[in-house]
Amino acid sequence: MKAIASLMLGLAFCSSVSAHDFKRQTLEIDNHPLHIVTWGNVADASLPAIVLLSGPIDSWHSDSAWWADTGRRLSETHRVIAIDRAGIATQNPDAPVGYLHLADDLKAALTHFNVKHATLIAFASSNIAAIQYFSKFPQQQHVSCVIKIDPDVLTEFSIARYNSDTKPFKDNLEKYLAFIGEGKYVPRVEQKNGMDKETIAKLVGEQNKVEWELVDKMATVRLNIVNQQNLFKEIAIYGQELQQVKDLEWPTSIPTVIVDTQFEQAYIAQTEDEEARKGLADWQADAKSYYQTLSKLSPANKYIEVESEAHLYQYADPEALLKIVKDISDNK
């Protein structure tokens, strides 16, 4: 891997500052473009920083659209930086896809923005990038505390389940890439975009501060053929990445909050087969046990079990998430 020192200082702006002060930009890092969304005055190093990493939901979409509410709210008190993984929001066919490489990009991006002692919020599978980051850069000073929302469960039981879910992508990758390359997957992405937007709208109801402009822009980005192919490439190596981090130790020096939603309940309710229902219930129980184990690594850690069945907790209860941010920041 080329040195992170190849970070180029130039910024290519994809769009200008909107009325709500979010900005999309592309950093050239390690010889590849990296899509980043920021809120607030990110040049003001005196402001506390929040770093946002995305993970997948049922649609497999996994980008900055998941922070179109949280980013705006947090920008009232913080400079906010949402980092998308290589190739997910940039049309780069040679992108170093995956959560493991995001650890390197995270280090380079936070160095560029002069971020120190930030709060990192890692949603879903992005905990892979977080644990890789702390393992690879144990002396880092960019991140001082972490909030994990439904992180991937790094046990043999749950990894086997994740591998089962992603096996078709691994086994049929070349066929899938050819299908996508012919533009045949675009209608399905359009359908998924609609479902995602409907999901967000239901979660936030009338009391929302969602920047729908950002949601729509990211939906358009997903329609790019290369981005679609990169997402499938990423899913195909997902199991391999899980294996590489499963034995890494989460640092006891980083105060960590684990938010455990009940999103598995929706799957359980929709499943009629008893054996499959039991498998889902066992997966949910495995997650709870794993999260509680993580929370006991340090007195500064905390496990929060919430009643919400929404995987996108940051949309379902943004005020609760902001309170968690405040509490962990106050106790740094």
Solvent accessible surface area in square Angstrom, and as a share of the most:
residue,aa,sasa,rsa
1,M,155,0.69
2,K,127,0.54
3,A,69,0.53
4,I,41,0.21
5,A,94,0.73
6,S,40,0.26
7,L,35,0.18
8,M,106,0.48
9,L,145,0.72
10,G,53,0.51
11,L,63,0.31
12,A,65,0.50
13,F,114,0.47
14,C,66,0.39
15,S,30,0.19
16,S,94,0.61
17,V,79,0.45
18,S,22,0.14
19,A,105,0.82
20,H,74,0.33
21,D,67,0.35
22,F,2,0.01
23,K,48,0.20
24,R,27,0.10
25,Q,2,0.01
26,T,18,0.11
27,L,0,0.00
28,E,55,0.25
29,I,1,0.00
30,D,14,0.07
31,N,90,0.46
32,H,5,0.02
33,P,31,0.19
34,L,0,0.00
35,H,3,0.01
36,I,0,0.00
37,V,0,0.00
38,T,3,0.01
39,W,1,0.00
40,G,25,0.24
41,N,87,0.44
42,V,19,0.11
43,A,91,0.71
44,D,45,0.23
45,A,54,0.42
46,S,97,0.63
47,L,61,0.30
48,P,69,0.44
49,A,4,0.03
50,I,0,0.00
51,V,0,0.00
52,L,0,0.00
53,L,0,0.00
54,S,4,0.02
55,G,0,0.00
56,P,25,0.16
57,I,25,0.13
58,D,103,0.53
59,S,10,0.07
60,W,64,0.22
61,H,9,0.04
62,S,3,0.02
63,D,3,0.02
64,S,1,0.01
65,A,0,0.00
66,W,2,0.01
67,W,0,0.00
68,A,0,0.00
69,D,1,0.00
70,T,0,0.00
71,G,0,0.00
72,R,69,0.25
73,R,19,0.07
74,L,4,0.02
75,S,33,0.21
76,E,128,0.58
77,T,87,0.50
78,H,24,0.11
79,R,5,0.02
80,V,0,0.00
81,I,0,0.00
82,A,1,0.01
83,I,3,0.02
84,D,2,0.01
85,R,4,0.02
86,A,2,0.02
87,G,0,0.00
88,I,13,0.06
89,A,10,0.08
90,T,15,0.09
91,Q,118,0.52
92,N,23,0.12
93,P,80,0.50
94,D,125,0.65
95,A,13,0.10
96,P,45,0.29
97,V,25,0.14
98,G,1,0.01
99,Y,7,0.03
100,L,26,0.13
101,H,16,0.07
102,L,1,0.00
103,A,0,0.00
104,D,6,0.03
105,D,1,0.00
106,L,0,0.00
107,K,51,0.21
108,A,1,0.00
109,A,0,0.00
110,L,0,0.00
111,T,73,0.42
112,H,46,0.21
113,F,18,0.08
114,N,84,0.43
115,V,0,0.00
116,K,118,0.50
117,H,102,0.46
118,A,0,0.00
119,T,2,0.01
120,L,0,0.00
121,I,0,0.00
122,A,0,0.00
123,F,0,0.00
124,A,4,0.03
125,S,3,0.02
126,S,0,0.00
127,N,2,0.01
128,I,0,0.00
129,A,0,0.00
130,A,0,0.00
131,I,8,0.04
132,Q,37,0.17
133,Y,0,0.00
134,F,14,0.06
135,S,54,0.35
136,K,92,0.39
137,F,37,0.16
138,P,96,0.60
139,Q,158,0.70
140,Q,27,0.12
141,Q,115,0.51
142,H,24,0.11
143,V,3,0.02
144,S,26,0.17
145,C,0,0.00
146,V,0,0.00
147,I,0,0.00
148,K,4,0.02
149,I,0,0.00
150,D,7,0.03
151,P,3,0.02
152,D,11,0.06
153,V,3,0.01
154,L,15,0.07
155,T,36,0.21
156,E,112,0.50
157,F,98,0.41
158,S,0,0.00
159,I,1,0.01
160,A,61,0.47
161,R,69,0.25
162,Y,21,0.08
163,N,52,0.27
164,S,74,0.48
165,D,78,0.40
166,T,7,0.04
167,K,116,0.49
168,P,60,0.38
169,F,27,0.11
170,K,142,0.60
171,D,86,0.44
172,N,46,0.24
173,L,37,0.18
174,E,131,0.59
175,K,131,0.56
176,Y,58,0.22
177,L,25,0.12
178,A,59,0.46
179,F,94,0.39
180,I,1,0.01
181,G,44,0.42
182,E,114,0.51
183,G,27,0.26
184,K,112,0.47
185,Y,33,0.13
186,V,37,0.21
187,P,83,0.52
188,R,100,0.37
189,V,2,0.01
190,E,89,0.40
191,Q,101,0.45
192,K,19,0.08
193,N,18,0.09
194,G,42,0.40
195,M,101,0.45
196,D,9,0.05
197,K,79,0.34
198,E,93,0.42
199,T,57,0.33
200,I,1,0.00
201,A,46,0.36
202,K,150,0.63
203,L,51,0.26
204,V,14,0.08
205,G,41,0.40
206,E,162,0.73
207,Q,156,0.69
208,N,50,0.26
209,K,87,0.37
210,V,9,0.05
211,E,1,0.01
212,W,74,0.26
213,E,77,0.35
214,L,0,0.00
215,V,8,0.04
216,D,61,0.32
217,K,60,0.25
218,M,0,0.00
219,A,19,0.15
220,T,85,0.50
221,V,13,0.07
222,R,19,0.07
223,L,55,0.27
224,N,42,0.22
225,I,54,0.28
226,V,34,0.19
227,N,4,0.02
228,Q,7,0.03
229,Q,37,0.16
230,N,1,0.00
231,L,23,0.12
232,F,18,0.08
233,K,58,0.24
234,E,6,0.03
235,I,7,0.04
236,A,12,0.09
237,I,57,0.29
238,Y,18,0.07
239,G,12,0.11
240,Q,114,0.51
241,E,7,0.03
242,L,0,0.00
243,Q,78,0.34
244,Q,102,0.45
245,V,0,0.00
246,K,52,0.22
247,D,115,0.60
248,L,56,0.28
249,E,154,0.69
250,W,10,0.04
251,P,31,0.20
252,T,83,0.48
253,S,92,0.60
254,I,15,0.08
255,P,24,0.15
256,T,1,0.00
257,V,9,0.05
258,I,0,0.00
259,V,0,0.00
260,D,8,0.04
261,T,1,0.00
262,Q,29,0.13
263,F,26,0.11
264,E,4,0.02
265,Q,65,0.29
266,A,36,0.28
267,Y,60,0.23
268,I,19,0.10
269,A,81,0.63
270,Q,143,0.63
271,T,31,0.18
272,E,162,0.73
273,D,86,0.44
274,E,128,0.57
275,E,145,0.65
276,A,43,0.33
277,R,78,0.29
278,K,130,0.55
279,G,20,0.19
280,L,13,0.06
281,A,44,0.34
282,D,52,0.27
283,W,27,0.10
284,Q,34,0.15
285,A,61,0.48
286,D,31,0.16
287,A,2,0.02
288,K,75,0.32
289,S,62,0.40
290,Y,35,0.13
291,Y,5,0.02
292,Q,62,0.28
293,T,80,0.47
294,L,15,0.08
295,S,16,0.10
296,K,164,0.69
297,L,72,0.36
298,S,14,0.09
299,P,145,0.91
300,A,59,0.46
301,N,16,0.08
302,K,113,0.48
303,Y,44,0.17
304,I,37,0.19
305,E,83,0.37
306,V,24,0.14
307,E,164,0.74
308,S,33,0.21
309,E,97,0.43
310,A,17,0.13
311,H,34,0.15
312,L,3,0.02
313,Y,6,0.02
314,Q,0,0.00
315,Y,1,0.00
316,A,33,0.26
317,D,59,0.30
318,P,16,0.10
319,E,105,0.47
320,A,31,0.24
321,L,0,0.00
322,L,43,0.21
323,K,127,0.54
324,I,15,0.08
325,V,4,0.02
326,K,127,0.54
327,D,55,0.28
328,I,11,0.06
329,S,32,0.21
330,D,97,0.50
331,N,116,0.59
332,K,105,0.44
